[in-house]
Amino acid sequence: MAAGALRIFVSHLSGIAVFDPTGDQVGRVRDLVVMLRVGRRPPRLLGLVVELATRRLIFLPMTRVTGIQSGQVITTGVLNVRRFEQRPTERLVFGELLDRRVTLVETGEEVTVLDLSVAQLHARRDWEIDRVFVRVGRKGSAFRRGRGEALTVEWSAVTGFSLEEQGQGAENLLATFEQLRAADLANVLHHLSAKRRAEVANALDDDRLADVLEELPEDDQIEILGKLKEERAADVLEAMDPDDAADLLAELPQEEQERLLSLMEPSDAADMRRLMSYEEHTAGGLMTTEPIVLRPDATVADALARVRNRDLSPALAAQVYVCRPPDETPTGKYLGTVHFQRLLRDPPYTLVSSLVDDDLQPLDPEAALPVVAGFFATYDMVAAPVVDESGSLLGAVTVDDVLDHLLPEDWRETEFHLDGDGAPDPEAYPAEDERDLRDAHEAHDAWGEKDGRDEKDQKDAGDERHERADTGVIDMTGATDGTDGTAVTGEDKRAGGHDS
């Protein structure tokens, strides 16, 4: 590589913002797509996996990247917004290459991959992985010291990236995504292979895994839970919100339910059994058994101290429920609700029993989902108490759980559809002839599996990878077709002469 060429370690690219030429943010980098080559030639960087504001993952070819600098990626402004799908000949850098055990060619010693650097070839727009940052000795993260010597070597100095690895670590992958919210990490996890999903799940601590599981589609939840040891699976279920854990348990075979419940703490298991006794689409099936419950002699200061708990969701922290002892659900007689805003208006020494809102009727545990949704809409609530016939508080339903059950079952796998200044709806840009799509796929796959391609053929085929003839192309700069500047189809793209 020529002196002065741009080189960047991939850990610095994780999560950085992607902008169009006008300075509007398009999304964030979630991974890099490379293609391994025969022999010891460095892999070619095909492009970036970018997460749009809609949570859709798309492919951004490196030919559409005009600059990487100051913690941001600048694009030409033309985006293919069809969902990214990994091909068999491709590898994800964060998802598959980090934490691998590879071998130093010179010494035959096993090392762990901590990071990789990508470099732009001199006088060209092509990028490739040129160096590997590794640690000699035991597996470990680059952020943990005392685990062997760390060194940077040329790509050709190591071997083993093309081999299937069992028990691959995930420490560096998780370090790359440690700042992500649980919902965003779940989105990343959903798009990994089943093998890598299991490895990442094993590397997460119980609380973090519990948070992520709550945000995953049901099939992924069951798959991951099934690959954990039973003792750990029970611990993770205990760390989940009771209503989410009960929903997940309900999807398992009866024998497996009983085994896991027997491994849980008796109080947690009792909560699960109670929640599972209600129909799924009722207030009892939707509620959590862990709202903030206070006795009548508690003060505003006591209430605010409970509300400050960082583990509480914003919806649960929006109000406290005043009940007679016992103050664990099911409680003694429910007296009323005190809203967070009211707590802020009164002195700290005020008794919460003097502030209760007792005019608002609580929900019955058998109330159907439409009734629950209507309650939230009518009274502008984000959480509501569930009380049985005897007047005991059983739990609270939060608005997020209502939305979970009102949205389509596969909503977690479907992007949010924005309009106005948001990302465009890709379904508005129809695919071209299915034959073109099939031909493009077959041509690329045949190329990817054949050894010894020359550099020009490889570049052409790589560019074809995601600049597919079947997709609509969105010009974020508003200057694609010379009329309304919104979109061009694949045919328009070829006719219009866009530079790819």
Secondary structure as UniProt FT lines:
FT   TURN            3..4
FT   STRAND          7..9
FT   HELIX           10..12
FT   TURN            13..15
FT   STRAND          17..19
FT   TURN            21..22
FT   STRAND          25..35
FT   TURN            39..40
FT   STRAND          44..52
FT   TURN            53..54
FT   STRAND          57..61
FT   HELIX           62..64
FT   STRAND          65..69
FT   TURN            70..71
FT   STRAND          72..75
FT   STRAND          78..80
FT   TURN            88..89
FT   STRAND          90..92
FT   HELIX           93..97
FT   TURN            98..99
FT   STRAND          101..104
FT   TURN            105..107
FT   STRAND          110..120
FT   TURN            122..123
FT   STRAND          127..136
FT   TURN            142..143
FT   STRAND          150..154
FT   HELIX           155..157
FT   STRAND          158..159
FT   TURN            161..162
FT   TURN            166..167
FT   HELIX           171..176
FT   TURN            177..179
FT   HELIX           182..190
FT   HELIX           194..203
FT   HELIX           206..213
FT   TURN            214..215
FT   HELIX           218..227
FT   HELIX           230..239
FT   HELIX           242..250
FT   HELIX           254..263
FT   HELIX           266..276
FT   TURN            280..281
FT   HELIX           283..286
FT   STRAND          293..294
FT   TURN            296..297
FT   HELIX           300..307
FT   TURN            310..311
FT   TURN            314..315
FT   HELIX           316..318
FT   STRAND          319..323
FT   STRAND          333..339
FT   HELIX           340..345
FT   TURN            348..349
FT   HELIX           352..354
FT   TURN            365..366
FT   HELIX           369..379
FT   STRAND          383..387
FT   TURN            389..390
FT   STRAND          392..398
FT   HELIX           399..406
FT   TURN            409..410
FT   HELIX           411..413
FT   TURN            420..421
FT   HELIX           426..428
FT   HELIX           434..449
FT   HELIX           455..464
FT   TURN            465..466
FT   TURN            469..470
FT   STRAND          473..475
FT   TURN            476..477
FT   STRAND          487..488
FT   HELIX           490..496
//
